[in-house]
Amino acid sequence: MCLTGSESPVVVVLSGSMEPGFKRGDILFLHMSKAPVRIGEIVVYNVEGRPVPIVHRVIEVHEEENNGNVDILPKGDANPLDDRSLYANGQHWLKPQQIIGRAVALRDNSG
């Protein structure tokens, strides 16, 4: 945790939503950065009411320069739609404070 800045520095991909880039069983090492989240980046985030973090790619970022507000929209590479259906009722964007890490991947090629 001290080196990565992430509360959960290692996660395992549990679904096929990021295939073919990441498969079930792939291990992701997470880090946190003070740099802004950018389109194309893989983030791991928590959503209210869901016990397991979600690993998806950022497809939209909206930054308001005047107030520092940032809205993020991820999507699983294999999913037809963005992640809005996964959010709490009434939530339309992911907030930076919901992100628990940014992914650096190592693939499990054993099987």
PDB file as gemmi writes it, atoms N, CA and C in Angstrom:
CRYST1    1.000    1.000    1.000  90.00  90.00  90.00 P 1                      
ATOM      1  N   MET A   1       0.817  -1.189   0.000  1.00  0.00           N  
ATOM      2  CA  MET A   1       0.000   0.000   0.000  1.00  0.00           C  
ATOM      3  C   MET A   1       0.862   1.255   0.000  1.00  0.00           C  
ATOM      4  N   CYS A   2       1.936   1.248   0.770  1.00  0.00           N  
ATOM      5  CA  CYS A   2       2.792   2.436   0.852  1.00  0.00           C  
ATOM      6  C   CYS A   2       3.451   2.743  -0.485  1.00  0.00           C  
ATOM      7  N   LEU A   3       3.863   1.720  -1.212  1.00  0.00           N  
ATOM      8  CA  LEU A   3       4.548   1.932  -2.482  1.00  0.00           C  
ATOM      9  C   LEU A   3       3.605   2.291  -3.621  1.00  0.00           C  
ATOM     10  N   THR A   4       2.416   1.699  -3.631  1.00  0.00           N  
ATOM     11  CA  THR A   4       1.503   1.890  -4.761  1.00  0.00           C  
ATOM     12  C   THR A   4       0.510   3.026  -4.566  1.00  0.00           C  
ATOM     13  N   GLY A   5       0.224   3.365  -3.305  1.00  0.00           N  
ATOM     14  CA  GLY A   5      -0.771   4.383  -3.023  1.00  0.00           C  
ATOM     15  C   GLY A   5      -2.191   3.885  -3.162  1.00  0.00           C  
ATOM     16  N   SER A   6      -2.370   2.593  -3.409  1.00  0.00           N  
ATOM     17  CA  SER A   6      -3.699   2.000  -3.592  1.00  0.00           C  
ATOM     18  C   SER A   6      -4.074   1.190  -2.365  1.00  0.00           C  
ATOM     19  N   GLU A   7      -5.329   1.299  -1.950  1.00  0.00           N  
ATOM     20  CA  GLU A   7      -5.800   0.524  -0.800  1.00  0.00           C  
ATOM     21  C   GLU A   7      -5.860  -0.969  -1.095  1.00  0.00           C  
ATOM     22  N   SER A   8      -5.917  -1.313  -2.366  1.00  0.00           N  
ATOM     23  CA  SER A   8      -5.943  -2.707  -2.803  1.00  0.00           C  
ATOM     24  C   SER A   8      -4.956  -2.846  -3.955  1.00  0.00           C  
ATOM     25  N   PRO A   9      -3.665  -3.095  -3.673  1.00  0.00           N  
ATOM     26  CA  PRO A   9      -2.653  -3.041  -4.735  1.00  0.00           C  
ATOM     27  C   PRO A   9      -2.667  -4.194  -5.742  1.00  0.00           C  
ATOM     28  N   VAL A  10      -3.418  -5.266  -5.462  1.00  0.00           N  
ATOM     29  CA  VAL A  10      -3.489  -6.397  -6.392  1.00  0.00           C  
ATOM     30  C   VAL A  10      -4.944  -6.848  -6.490  1.00  0.00           C  
ATOM     31  N   VAL A  11      -5.428  -7.036  -7.732  1.00  0.00           N  
ATOM     32  CA  VAL A  11      -6.764  -7.595  -7.947  1.00  0.00           C  
ATOM     33  C   VAL A  11      -6.682  -8.656  -9.037  1.00  0.00           C  
ATOM     34  N   VAL A  12      -7.650  -9.551  -9.033  1.00  0.00           N  
ATOM     35  CA  VAL A  12      -7.757 -10.581 -10.053  1.00  0.00           C  
ATOM     36  C   VAL A  12      -8.999 -10.295 -10.878  1.00  0.00           C  
ATOM     37  N   VAL A  13      -8.882 -10.384 -12.193  1.00  0.00           N  
ATOM     38  CA  VAL A  13     -10.024 -10.174 -13.085  1.00  0.00           C  
ATOM     39  C   VAL A  13     -10.990 -11.337 -12.893  1.00  0.00           C  
ATOM     40  N   LEU A  14     -12.258 -11.020 -12.597  1.00  0.00           N  
ATOM     41  CA  LEU A  14     -13.252 -12.053 -12.289  1.00  0.00           C  
ATOM     42  C   LEU A  14     -14.251 -12.314 -13.404  1.00  0.00           C  
ATOM     43  N   SER A  15     -14.332 -11.420 -14.394  1.00  0.00           N  
ATOM     44  CA  SER A  15     -15.322 -11.612 -15.458  1.00  0.00           C  
ATOM     45  C   SER A  15     -14.648 -11.468 -16.819  1.00  0.00           C  
ATOM     46  N   GLY A  16     -15.419 -11.696 -17.862  1.00  0.00           N  
ATOM     47  CA  GLY A  16     -14.915 -11.575 -19.223  1.00  0.00           C  
ATOM     48  C   GLY A  16     -15.175 -10.220 -19.848  1.00  0.00           C  
ATOM     49  N   SER A  17     -15.543  -9.228 -19.047  1.00  0.00           N  
ATOM     50  CA  SER A  17     -15.932  -7.929 -19.600  1.00  0.00           C  
ATOM     51  C   SER A  17     -14.782  -7.155 -20.244  1.00  0.00           C  
ATOM     52  N   MET A  18     -13.540  -7.543 -19.982  1.00  0.00           N  
ATOM     53  CA  MET A  18     -12.391  -6.841 -20.561  1.00  0.00           C  
ATOM     54  C   MET A  18     -11.661  -7.674 -21.615  1.00  0.00           C  
ATOM     55  N   GLU A  19     -12.262  -8.776 -22.034  1.00  0.00           N  
ATOM     56  CA  GLU A  19     -11.625  -9.598 -23.069  1.00  0.00           C  
ATOM     57  C   GLU A  19     -11.675  -8.878 -24.406  1.00  0.00           C  
ATOM     58  N   PRO A  20     -10.703  -9.039 -25.251  1.00  0.00           N  
ATOM     59  CA  PRO A  20      -9.593  -9.978 -25.166  1.00  0.00           C  
ATOM     60  C   PRO A  20      -8.377  -9.430 -24.416  1.00  0.00           C  
ATOM     61  N   GLY A  21      -8.397  -8.144 -24.019  1.00  0.00           N  
ATOM     62  CA  GLY A  21      -7.248  -7.541 -23.345  1.00  0.00           C  
ATOM     63  C   GLY A  21      -6.889  -8.206 -22.041  1.00  0.00           C  
ATOM     64  N   PHE A  22      -7.896  -8.427 -21.198  1.00  0.00           N  
ATOM     65  CA  PHE A  22      -7.710  -9.114 -19.923  1.00  0.00           C  
ATOM     66  C   PHE A  22      -8.714 -10.245 -19.839  1.00  0.00           C  
ATOM     67  N   LYS A  23      -8.257 -11.387 -19.352  1.00  0.00           N  
ATOM     68  CA  LYS A  23      -9.120 -12.552 -19.207  1.00  0.00           C  
ATOM     69  C   LYS A  23      -9.326 -12.877 -17.745  1.00  0.00           C  
ATOM     70  N   ARG A  24     -10.338 -13.698 -17.471  1.00  0.00           N  
ATOM     71  CA  ARG A  24     -10.560 -14.161 -16.099  1.00  0.00           C  
ATOM     72  C   ARG A  24      -9.271 -14.786 -15.582  1.00  0.00           C  
ATOM     73  N   GLY A  25      -8.910 -14.418 -14.369  1.00  0.00           N  
ATOM     74  CA  GLY A  25      -7.704 -14.957 -13.756  1.00  0.00           C  
ATOM     75  C   GLY A  25      -6.472 -14.093 -13.937  1.00  0.00           C  
ATOM     76  N   ASP A  26      -6.526 -13.110 -14.837  1.00  0.00           N  
ATOM     77  CA  ASP A  26      -5.392 -12.201 -14.981  1.00  0.00           C  
ATOM     78  C   ASP A  26      -5.219 -11.405 -13.691  1.00  0.00           C  
ATOM     79  N   ILE A  27      -3.984 -11.134 -13.357  1.00  0.00           N  
ATOM     80  CA  ILE A  27      -3.655 -10.386 -12.150  1.00  0.00           C  
ATOM     81  C   ILE A  27      -3.312  -8.954 -12.552  1.00  0.00           C  
ATOM     82  N   LEU A  28      -3.916  -8.012 -11.861  1.00  0.00           N  
ATOM     83  CA  LEU A  28      -3.633  -6.604 -12.108  1.00  0.00           C  
ATOM     84  C   LEU A  28      -2.982  -6.006 -10.868  1.00  0.00           C  
ATOM     85  N   PHE A  29      -1.869  -5.363 -11.074  1.00  0.00           N  
ATOM     86  CA  PHE A  29      -1.248  -4.606 -10.009  1.00  0.00           C  
ATOM     87  C   PHE A  29      -1.714  -3.170 -10.150  1.00  0.00           C  
ATOM     88  N   LEU A  30      -2.130  -2.590  -9.040  1.00  0.00           N  
ATOM     89  CA  LEU A  30      -2.713  -1.251  -9.067  1.00  0.00           C  
ATOM     90  C   LEU A  30      -1.770  -0.222  -8.468  1.00  0.00           C  
ATOM     91  N   HIS A  31      -1.845   0.966  -8.997  1.00  0.00           N  
ATOM     92  CA  HIS A  31      -1.137   2.099  -8.425  1.00  0.00           C  
ATOM     93  C   HIS A  31      -2.084   3.294  -8.474  1.00  0.00           C  
ATOM     94  N   MET A  32      -1.788   4.266  -7.672  1.00  0.00           N  
ATOM     95  CA  MET A  32      -2.537   5.520  -7.714  1.00  0.00           C  
ATOM     96  C   MET A  32      -1.576   6.604  -8.155  1.00  0.00           C  
ATOM     97  N   SER A  33      -2.089   7.517  -8.916  1.00  0.00           N  
ATOM     98  CA  SER A  33      -1.284   8.609  -9.434  1.00  0.00           C  
ATOM     99  C   SER A  33      -2.041   9.902  -9.228  1.00  0.00           C  
ATOM    100  N   LYS A  34      -1.307  10.967  -9.038  1.00  0.00           N  
ATOM    101  CA  LYS A  34      -1.946  12.275  -8.924  1.00  0.00           C  
ATOM    102  C   LYS A  34      -2.280  12.853 -10.298  1.00  0.00           C  
ATOM    103  N   ALA A  35      -1.760  12.226 -11.352  1.00  0.00           N  
ATOM    104  CA  ALA A  35      -2.049  12.673 -12.711  1.00  0.00           C  
ATOM    105  C   ALA A  35      -3.533  12.471 -13.013  1.00  0.00           C  
ATOM    106  N   PRO A  36      -4.113  13.317 -13.832  1.00  0.00           N  
ATOM    107  CA  PRO A  36      -5.526  13.164 -14.180  1.00  0.00           C  
ATOM    108  C   PRO A  36      -5.799  11.829 -14.884  1.00  0.00           C  
ATOM    109  N   VAL A  37      -6.978  11.282 -14.654  1.00  0.00           N  
ATOM    110  CA  VAL A  37      -7.412  10.073 -15.348  1.00  0.00           C  
ATOM    111  C   VAL A  37      -7.637  10.430 -16.811  1.00  0.00           C  
ATOM    112  N   ARG A  38      -7.189   9.557 -17.705  1.00  0.00           N  
ATOM    113  CA  ARG A  38      -7.279   9.823 -19.129  1.00  0.00           C  
ATOM    114  C   ARG A  38      -8.025   8.716 -19.866  1.00  0.00           C  
ATOM    115  N   ILE A  39      -8.596   9.051 -21.007  1.00  0.00           N  
ATOM    116  CA  ILE A  39      -9.278   8.084 -21.864  1.00  0.00           C  
ATOM    117  C   ILE A  39      -8.282   6.991 -22.243  1.00  0.00           C  
ATOM    118  N   GLY A  40      -8.751   5.750 -22.196  1.00  0.00           N  
ATOM    119  CA  GLY A  40      -7.926   4.595 -22.535  1.00  0.00           C  
ATOM    120  C   GLY A  40      -7.286   3.922 -21.339  1.00  0.00           C  
ATOM    121  N   GLU A  41      -7.247   4.612 -20.222  1.00  0.00           N  
ATOM    122  CA  GLU A  41      -6.642   4.061 -19.011  1.00  0.00           C  
ATOM    123  C   GLU A  41      -7.567   3.005 -18.384  1.00  0.00           C  
ATOM    124  N   ILE A  42      -6.967   1.947 -17.823  1.00  0.00           N  
ATOM    125  CA  ILE A  42      -7.732   0.916 -17.118  1.00  0.00           C  
ATOM    126  C   ILE A  42      -7.792   1.311 -15.647  1.00  0.00           C  
ATOM    127  N   VAL A  43      -9.013   1.439 -15.131  1.00  0.00           N  
ATOM    128  CA  VAL A  43      -9.192   1.789 -13.721  1.00  0.00           C  
ATOM    129  C   VAL A  43      -9.966   0.687 -13.006  1.00  0.00           C  
ATOM    130  N   VAL A  44      -9.736   0.604 -11.712  1.00  0.00           N  
ATOM    131  CA  VAL A  44     -10.481  -0.305 -10.853  1.00  0.00           C  
ATOM    132  C   VAL A  44     -11.233   0.579  -9.874  1.00  0.00           C  
ATOM    133  N   TYR A  45     -12.543   0.367  -9.791  1.00  0.00           N  
ATOM    134  CA  TYR A  45     -13.348   1.261  -8.964  1.00  0.00           C  
ATOM    135  C   TYR A  45     -14.433   0.512  -8.213  1.00  0.00           C  
ATOM    136  N   ASN A  46     -14.894   1.167  -7.147  1.00  0.00           N  
ATOM    137  CA  ASN A  46     -15.992   0.655  -6.337  1.00  0.00           C  
ATOM    138  C   ASN A  46     -17.255   1.429  -6.641  1.00  0.00           C  
ATOM    139  N   VAL A  47     -18.371   0.725  -6.585  1.00  0.00           N  
ATOM    140  CA  VAL A  47     -19.689   1.336  -6.757  1.00  0.00           C  
ATOM    141  C   VAL A  47     -20.525   0.964  -5.548  1.00  0.00           C  
ATOM    142  N   GLU A  48     -21.260   1.936  -5.046  1.00  0.00           N  
ATOM    143  CA  GLU A  48     -22.142   1.710  -3.910  1.00  0.00           C  
ATOM    144  C   GLU A  48     -23.072   0.525  -4.191  1.00  0.00           C  
ATOM    145  N   GLY A  49     -23.165  -0.400  -3.232  1.00  0.00           N  
ATOM    146  CA  GLY A  49     -24.053  -1.545  -3.368  1.00  0.00           C  
ATOM    147  C   GLY A  49     -23.434  -2.745  -4.067  1.00  0.00           C  
ATOM    148  N   ARG A  50     -22.199  -2.628  -4.519  1.00  0.00           N  
ATOM    149  CA  ARG A  50     -21.508  -3.750  -5.177  1.00  0.00           C  
ATOM    150  C   ARG A  50     -20.287  -4.121  -4.350  1.00  0.00           C  
ATOM    151  N   PRO A  51     -20.204  -5.371  -3.915  1.00  0.00           N  
ATOM    152  CA  PRO A  51     -19.106  -5.771  -3.023  1.00  0.00           C  
ATOM    153  C   PRO A  51     -17.758  -5.973  -3.722  1.00  0.00           C  
ATOM    154  N   VAL A  52     -17.765  -6.153  -5.040  1.00  0.00           N  
ATOM    155  CA  VAL A  52     -16.535  -6.462  -5.774  1.00  0.00           C  
ATOM    156  C   VAL A  52     -16.162  -5.278  -6.661  1.00  0.00           C  
ATOM    157  N   PRO A  53     -14.910  -4.842  -6.626  1.00  0.00           N  
ATOM    158  CA  PRO A  53     -14.486  -3.748  -7.508  1.00  0.00           C  
ATOM    159  C   PRO A  53     -14.624  -4.125  -8.983  1.00  0.00           C  
ATOM    160  N   ILE A  54     -14.766  -3.121  -9.830  1.00  0.00           N  
ATOM    161  CA  ILE A  54     -14.946  -3.309 -11.269  1.00  0.00           C  
ATOM    162  C   ILE A  54     -13.683  -2.825 -11.984  1.00  0.00           C  
ATOM    163  N   VAL A  55     -13.248  -3.604 -12.979  1.00  0.00           N  
ATOM    164  CA  VAL A  55     -12.066  -3.284 -13.784  1.00  0.00           C  
ATOM    165  C   VAL A  55     -12.534  -2.958 -15.194  1.00  0.00           C  
ATOM    166  N   HIS A  56     -12.451  -1.680 -15.592  1.00  0.00           N  
ATOM    167  CA  HIS A  56     -12.877  -1.286 -16.931  1.00  0.00           C  
ATOM    168  C   HIS A  56     -12.030  -0.139 -17.467  1.00  0.00           C  
ATOM    169  N   ARG A  57     -12.143   0.097 -18.765  1.00  0.00           N  
ATOM    170  CA  ARG A  57     -11.373   1.133 -19.459  1.00  0.00           C  
ATOM    171  C   ARG A  57     -12.161   2.451 -19.499  1.00  0.00           C  
ATOM    172  N   VAL A  58     -11.478   3.546 -19.285  1.00  0.00           N  
ATOM    173  CA  VAL A  58     -12.087   4.877 -19.336  1.00  0.00           C  
ATOM    174  C   VAL A  58     -12.347   5.247 -20.801  1.00  0.00           C  
ATOM    175  N   ILE A  59     -13.614   5.600 -21.099  1.00  0.00           N  
ATOM    176  CA  ILE A  59     -13.966   5.982 -22.475  1.00  0.00           C  
ATOM    177  C   ILE A  59     -14.323   7.462 -22.602  1.00  0.00           C  
ATOM    178  N   GLU A  60     -14.614   8.124 -21.459  1.00  0.00           N  
ATOM    179  CA  GLU A  60     -14.917   9.560 -21.476  1.00  0.00           C  
ATOM    180  C   GLU A  60     -14.434  10.194 -20.182  1.00  0.00           C  
ATOM    181  N   VAL A  61     -13.920  11.407 -20.289  1.00  0.00           N  
ATOM    182  CA  VAL A  61     -13.545  12.200 -19.122  1.00  0.00           C  
ATOM    183  C   VAL A  61     -13.988  13.632 -19.376  1.00  0.00           C  
ATOM    184  N   HIS A  62     -14.695  14.197 -18.418  1.00  0.00           N  
ATOM    185  CA  HIS A  62     -15.119  15.598 -18.500  1.00  0.00           C  
ATOM    186  C   HIS A  62     -14.537  16.329 -17.300  1.00  0.00           C  
ATOM    187  N   GLU A  63     -13.727  17.340 -17.566  1.00  0.00           N  
ATOM    188  CA  GLU A  63     -13.100  18.130 -16.510  1.00  0.00           C  
ATOM    189  C   GLU A  63     -13.589  19.565 -16.600  1.00  0.00           C  
ATOM    190  N   GLU A  64     -14.038  20.086 -15.464  1.00  0.00           N  
ATOM    191  CA  GLU A  64     -14.456  21.484 -15.396  1.00  0.00           C  
ATOM    192  C   GLU A  64     -13.312  22.278 -14.770  1.00  0.00           C  
ATOM    193  N   GLU A  65     -12.662  23.091 -15.574  1.00  0.00           N  
ATOM    194  CA  GLU A  65     -11.497  23.837 -15.111  1.00  0.00           C  
ATOM    195  C   GLU A  65     -11.822  24.827 -14.000  1.00  0.00           C  
ATOM    196  N   ASN A  66     -13.007  25.415 -14.030  1.00  0.00           N  
ATOM    197  CA  ASN A  66     -13.335  26.454 -13.057  1.00  0.00           C  
ATOM    198  C   ASN A  66     -13.571  25.918 -11.645  1.00  0.00           C  
ATOM    199  N   ASN A  67     -13.985  24.647 -11.507  1.00  0.00           N  
ATOM    200  CA  ASN A  67     -14.247  24.126 -10.165  1.00  0.00           C  
ATOM    201  C   ASN A  67     -13.533  22.809  -9.854  1.00  0.00           C  
ATOM    202  N   GLY A  68     -12.778  22.271 -10.801  1.00  0.00           N  
ATOM    203  CA  GLY A  68     -12.030  21.042 -10.558  1.00  0.00           C  
ATOM    204  C   GLY A  68     -12.856  19.771 -10.591  1.00  0.00           C  
ATOM    205  N   ASN A  69     -14.147  19.870 -10.917  1.00  0.00           N  
ATOM    206  CA  ASN A  69     -15.011  18.700 -10.979  1.00  0.00           C  
ATOM    207  C   ASN A  69     -14.600  17.807 -12.150  1.00  0.00           C  
ATOM    208  N   VAL A  70     -14.514  16.505 -11.899  1.00  0.00           N  
ATOM    209  CA  VAL A  70     -14.149  15.547 -12.941  1.00  0.00           C  
ATOM    210  C   VAL A  70     -15.197  14.442 -12.977  1.00  0.00           C  
ATOM    211  N   ASP A  71     -15.717  14.171 -14.172  1.00  0.00           N  
ATOM    212  CA  ASP A  71     -16.657  13.077 -14.401  1.00  0.00           C  
ATOM    213  C   ASP A  71     -15.983  12.068 -15.315  1.00  0.00           C  
ATOM    214  N   ILE A  72     -16.101  10.783 -14.954  1.00  0.00           N  
ATOM    215  CA  ILE A  72     -15.426   9.711 -15.677  1.00  0.00           C  
ATOM    216  C   ILE A  72     -16.458   8.680 -16.088  1.00  0.00           C  
ATOM    217  N   LEU A  73     -16.308   8.141 -17.300  1.00  0.00           N  
ATOM    218  CA  LEU A  73     -17.201   7.084 -17.768  1.00  0.00           C  
ATOM    219  C   LEU A  73     -16.367   5.915 -18.288  1.00  0.00           C  
ATOM    220  N   PRO A  74     -16.378   4.773 -17.581  1.00  0.00           N  
ATOM    221  CA  PRO A  74     -15.681   3.576 -18.057  1.00  0.00           C  
ATOM    222  C   PRO A  74     -16.638   2.616 -18.772  1.00  0.00           C  
ATOM    223  N   LYS A  75     -16.034   1.623 -19.415  1.00  0.00           N  
ATOM    224  CA  LYS A  75     -16.782   0.580 -20.117  1.00  0.00           C  
ATOM    225  C   LYS A  75     -15.881  -0.634 -20.228  1.00  0.00           C  
ATOM    226  N   GLY A  76     -16.460  -1.813 -20.076  1.00  0.00           N  
ATOM    227  CA  GLY A  76     -15.723  -3.044 -20.326  1.00  0.00           C  
ATOM    228  C   GLY A  76     -15.489  -3.191 -21.821  1.00  0.00           C  
ATOM    229  N   ASP A  77     -14.286  -3.582 -22.218  1.00  0.00           N  
ATOM    230  CA  ASP A  77     -13.964  -3.706 -23.646  1.00  0.00           C  
ATOM    231  C   ASP A  77     -14.923  -4.642 -24.380  1.00  0.00           C  
ATOM    232  N   ALA A  78     -15.379  -5.694 -23.721  1.00  0.00           N  
ATOM    233  CA  ALA A  78     -16.267  -6.669 -24.358  1.00  0.00           C  
ATOM    234  C   ALA A  78     -17.747  -6.326 -24.190  1.00  0.00           C  
ATOM    235  N   ASN A  79     -18.043  -5.279 -23.457  1.00  0.00           N  
ATOM    236  CA  ASN A  79     -19.433  -4.910 -23.199  1.00  0.00           C  
ATOM    237  C   ASN A  79     -19.963  -3.981 -24.289  1.00  0.00           C  
ATOM    238  N   PRO A  80     -21.234  -4.134 -24.678  1.00  0.00           N  
ATOM    239  CA  PRO A  80     -21.800  -3.267 -25.709  1.00  0.00           C  
ATOM    240  C   PRO A  80     -22.104  -1.853 -25.207  1.00  0.00           C  
ATOM    241  N   LEU A  81     -22.325  -1.704 -23.896  1.00  0.00           N  
ATOM    242  CA  LEU A  81     -22.717  -0.409 -23.329  1.00  0.00           C  
ATOM    243  C   LEU A  81     -21.736   0.031 -22.253  1.00  0.00           C  
ATOM    244  N   ASP A  82     -21.762   1.339 -21.954  1.00  0.00           N  
ATOM    245  CA  ASP A  82     -20.921   1.873 -20.886  1.00  0.00           C  
ATOM    246  C   ASP A  82     -21.419   1.382 -19.520  1.00  0.00           C  
ATOM    247  N   ASP A  83     -20.753   1.813 -18.456  1.00  0.00           N  
ATOM    248  CA  ASP A  83     -21.000   1.279 -17.109  1.00  0.00           C  
ATOM    249  C   ASP A  83     -22.134   1.942 -16.334  1.00  0.00           C  
ATOM    250  N   ARG A  84     -22.858   2.847 -16.941  1.00  0.00           N  
ATOM    251  CA  ARG A  84     -23.894   3.563 -16.191  1.00  0.00           C  
ATOM    252  C   ARG A  84     -24.909   2.635 -15.523  1.00  0.00           C  
ATOM    253  N   SER A  85     -25.175   1.496 -16.122  1.00  0.00           N  
ATOM    254  CA  SER A  85     -26.151   0.565 -15.525  1.00  0.00           C  
ATOM    255  C   SER A  85     -25.604  -0.081 -14.248  1.00  0.00           C  
ATOM    256  N   LEU A  86     -24.318   0.014 -14.002  1.00  0.00           N  
ATOM    257  CA  LEU A  86     -23.703  -0.558 -12.804  1.00  0.00           C  
ATOM    258  C   LEU A  86     -23.723   0.402 -11.618  1.00  0.00           C  
ATOM    259  N   TYR A  87     -23.931   1.679 -11.882  1.00  0.00           N  
ATOM    260  CA  TYR A  87     -23.850   2.701 -10.841  1.00  0.00           C  
ATOM    261  C   TYR A  87     -25.083   2.690  -9.946  1.00  0.00           C  
ATOM    262  N   ALA A  88     -24.956   3.365  -8.822  1.00  0.00           N  
ATOM    263  CA  ALA A  88     -26.084   3.541  -7.911  1.00  0.00           C  
ATOM    264  C   ALA A  88     -27.184   4.317  -8.635  1.00  0.00           C  
ATOM    265  N   ASN A  89     -28.400   4.122  -8.215  1.00  0.00           N  
ATOM    266  CA  ASN A  89     -29.552   4.792  -8.822  1.00  0.00           C  
ATOM    267  C   ASN A  89     -29.342   6.304  -8.834  1.00  0.00           C  
ATOM    268  N   GLY A  90     -29.494   6.913  -9.989  1.00  0.00           N  
ATOM    269  CA  GLY A  90     -29.343   8.349 -10.121  1.00  0.00           C  
ATOM    270  C   GLY A  90     -27.925   8.818 -10.419  1.00  0.00           C  
ATOM    271  N   GLN A  91     -26.953   7.929 -10.339  1.00  0.00           N  
ATOM    272  CA  GLN A  91     -25.565   8.294 -10.646  1.00  0.00           C  
ATOM    273  C   GLN A  91     -25.319   8.099 -12.138  1.00  0.00           C  
ATOM    274  N   HIS A  92     -24.705   9.092 -12.783  1.00  0.00           N  
ATOM    275  CA  HIS A  92     -24.454   9.018 -14.220  1.00  0.00           C  
ATOM    276  C   HIS A  92     -22.978   9.003 -14.571  1.00  0.00           C  
ATOM    277  N   TRP A  93     -22.127   9.377 -13.608  1.00  0.00           N  
ATOM    278  CA  TRP A  93     -20.691   9.447 -13.844  1.00  0.00           C  
ATOM    279  C   TRP A  93     -19.939   8.860 -12.658  1.00  0.00           C  
ATOM    280  N   LEU A  94     -18.784   8.348 -12.931  1.00  0.00           N  
ATOM    281  CA  LEU A  94     -17.870   7.885 -11.897  1.00  0.00           C  
ATOM    282  C   LEU A  94     -17.062   9.089 -11.428  1.00  0.00           C  
ATOM    283  N   LYS A  95     -16.803   9.161 -10.139  1.00  0.00           N  
ATOM    284  CA  LYS A  95     -16.002  10.250  -9.572  1.00  0.00           C  
ATOM    285  C   LYS A  95     -14.608   9.717  -9.232  1.00  0.00           C  
ATOM    286  N   PRO A  96     -13.585  10.558  -9.320  1.00  0.00           N  
ATOM    287  CA  PRO A  96     -12.216  10.096  -9.048  1.00  0.00           C  
ATOM    288  C   PRO A  96     -12.047   9.414  -7.691  1.00  0.00           C  
ATOM    289  N   GLN A  97     -12.791   9.838  -6.680  1.00  0.00           N  
ATOM    290  CA  GLN A  97     -12.664   9.239  -5.351  1.00  0.00           C  
ATOM    291  C   GLN A  97     -13.178   7.794  -5.297  1.00  0.00           C  
ATOM    292  N   GLN A  98     -13.913   7.349  -6.316  1.00  0.00           N  
ATOM    293  CA  GLN A  98     -14.373   5.963  -6.372  1.00  0.00           C  
ATOM    294  C   GLN A  98     -13.313   5.024  -6.944  1.00  0.00           C  
ATOM    295  N   ILE A  99     -12.298   5.582  -7.568  1.00  0.00           N  
ATOM    296  CA  ILE A  99     -11.234   4.768  -8.161  1.00  0.00           C  
ATOM    297  C   ILE A  99     -10.278   4.327  -7.066  1.00  0.00           C  
ATOM    298  N   ILE A 100     -10.045   3.002  -7.000  1.00  0.00           N  
ATOM    299  CA  ILE A 100      -9.130   2.475  -5.989  1.00  0.00           C  
ATOM    300  C   ILE A 100      -7.757   2.160  -6.573  1.00  0.00           C  
ATOM    301  N   GLY A 101      -7.644   2.226  -7.891  1.00  0.00           N  
ATOM    302  CA  GLY A 101      -6.348   1.995  -8.505  1.00  0.00           C  
ATOM    303  C   GLY A 101      -6.396   2.078 -10.012  1.00  0.00           C  
ATOM    304  N   ARG A 102      -5.213   2.213 -10.575  1.00  0.00           N  
ATOM    305  CA  ARG A 102      -5.010   2.207 -12.023  1.00  0.00           C  
ATOM    306  C   ARG A 102      -4.192   0.977 -12.341  1.00  0.00           C  
ATOM    307  N   ALA A 103      -4.538   0.273 -13.373  1.00  0.00           N  
ATOM    308  CA  ALA A 103      -4.000  -1.072 -13.613  1.00  0.00           C  
ATOM    309  C   ALA A 103      -2.667  -1.103 -14.330  1.00  0.00           C  
ATOM    310  N   VAL A 104      -1.839  -2.029 -13.855  1.00  0.00           N  
ATOM    311  CA  VAL A 104      -0.635  -2.496 -14.524  1.00  0.00           C  
ATOM    312  C   VAL A 104      -0.809  -4.007 -14.522  1.00  0.00           C  
ATOM    313  N   ALA A 105      -0.851  -4.663 -15.682  1.00  0.00           N  
ATOM    314  CA  ALA A 105      -1.271  -6.066 -15.758  1.00  0.00           C  
ATOM    315  C   ALA A 105      -0.126  -7.037 -15.909  1.00  0.00           C  
ATOM    316  N   LEU A 106      -0.326  -8.217 -15.335  1.00  0.00           N  
ATOM    317  CA  LEU A 106       0.486  -9.404 -15.580  1.00  0.00           C  
ATOM    318  C   LEU A 106      -0.488 -10.526 -15.878  1.00  0.00           C  
ATOM    319  N   ARG A 107      -0.351 -11.167 -16.981  1.00  0.00           N  
ATOM    320  CA  ARG A 107      -1.287 -12.212 -17.397  1.00  0.00           C  
ATOM    321  C   ARG A 107      -0.887 -13.557 -16.823  1.00  0.00           C  
ATOM    322  N   ASP A 108      -1.893 -14.321 -16.381  1.00  0.00           N  
ATOM    323  CA  ASP A 108      -1.705 -15.694 -15.949  1.00  0.00           C  
ATOM    324  C   ASP A 108      -1.805 -16.570 -17.183  1.00  0.00           C  
ATOM    325  N   ASN A 109      -0.669 -17.010 -17.715  1.00  0.00           N  
ATOM    326  CA  ASN A 109      -0.648 -17.820 -18.932  1.00  0.00           C  
ATOM    327  C   ASN A 109      -0.601 -19.311 -18.651  1.00  0.00           C  
ATOM    328  N   SER A 110      -0.906 -19.705 -17.441  1.00  0.00           N  
ATOM    329  CA  SER A 110      -0.798 -21.117 -17.071  1.00  0.00           C  
ATOM    330  C   SER A 110      -1.944 -21.962 -17.595  1.00  0.00           C  
ATOM    331  N   GLY A 111      -3.048 -21.364 -17.988  1.00  0.00           N  
ATOM    332  CA  GLY A 111      -4.140 -22.218 -18.372  1.00  0.00           C  
ATOM    333  C   GLY A 111      -4.994 -21.639 -19.361  1.00  0.00           C  
TER     334      GLY A 111                                                      
END                                                                             
